[in-house]
Amino acid sequence: MTSQPVHFYQVGSFAVGNRLLADDQRTVQSNPNRANSIDSGHRACQGCGEALGARYALDAAMRSCDGQIVAVNATGCLEVFSTPYPETSWRIPWLHSLFGNAPAVATGVAAALRVKGRDDVRVVGQAGDGGTVDIGFGCLSGMFERNDDVLFICYDNEGYMNTGVQRSAATPPAARTATTDVVGPEPGNVFGQGKDLPRLAMAHDIPYVATATVADLHDLERKVERAMAMRGARYLHVLVPCPLGWGSASNETILLARLAQETGLFPVFEAEDGVVTNATLIRRRVPVQDYLARQRRYAHLFGSHPRPDVVERIQAMADRNIERYGLLDASDQQVSV
């Protein structure tokens, strides 16, 4: 009896199978000869969005520069689950930095390569939202100000997940964490705090800023390759749901990333030199409650003592994002999933 292996490929859309696309339109992940920058054997949680985001982004970067890349990685979940001493899941030149100085270390690597005349080797810095939005923000702002030739990627899971799910400056309002308990008149994280880092990056007028999610593989890869085609400081902010910290099902990581965009809570766009040049329109607009209700970190907003007033405030945030970035076209209809 003869057999033929069957390959199943993800295309980043509602279509099934890359057979629907021409070879030059297929994702990096559909190629069996992809770099596998972060390989199997790591210790990420089941359904980890950050593991997906790092694999997608780094494999796309590897393809765009023929494998000539050095990655600098801040302390955090990605570093901990991929490099438990003395093991590593990385198949590229990879450096571990402190929690807060990855942009500075990446800048140093880029400077050393420039001195050596190695313009062919590119540098990518990586960190979670804690190492980017909080602890590493000063170093990152300096990297932007100097326009250092580094692509810095933030894998945003909206909290310090590695150290026990504490609040970060990227934690959304009303979310429960270990340091934002669901007590008092405004349970969960406080409204009006935190940082919108993509907009802060745009304020530095750097060559390229973009946001993406792990739910749209084609979009994420395209933005990485667009960034790698440029020189100077570039910033990519990727939403990577965390089943552990969010209290979500491990098989709903991609769904949650998609809902974050489709509600308007996570606008997906590109900017060059401080000006928005492209925004991904919401394909099927959904109310924020459809996104929130799938996560236990928002369980206090529903159930026997619901807080529709808080949900309405979160909906207002989504509506503001939709207006700010022009995320709807005239034919949009809101639906529930």
FENTA-V517817 format. One record per run of one state. SS is the DSSP state (@ for helix, = for strand, . for the rest). FROM is the first residue (numbers start at 1). TO is the last residue. Records with the same first field share a line. If there is no record, write none. Layout:
SS=FROM-TO ; FROM-TO
This chain:
.=1-17 ; 21-22 ; 26-27 ; 31-37 ; 39-48 ; 65-68 ; 74-76 ; 83-89 ; 91-92 ; 97-101 ; 116-121 ; 135-136 ; 147-150 ; 157-159 ; 161-165 ; 167-176 ; 178-179 ; 181-196 ; 204-207 ; 214-216 ; 229-233 ; 240-242 ; 247-249 ; 264-268 ; 273-274 ; 280-285 ; 287-287 ; 293-295 ; 302-302 ; 306-307 ; 326-334 ; 336-337
@=18-20 ; 23-25 ; 28-30 ; 49-64 ; 77-82 ; 102-115 ; 129-134 ; 137-146 ; 197-203 ; 217-228 ; 243-246 ; 250-263 ; 288-292 ; 296-301 ; 303-305 ; 308-325
==38-38 ; 69-73 ; 90-90 ; 93-96 ; 122-128 ; 151-156 ; 160-160 ; 166-166 ; 177-177 ; 180-180 ; 208-213 ; 234-239 ; 269-272 ; 275-279 ; 286-286 ; 335-335
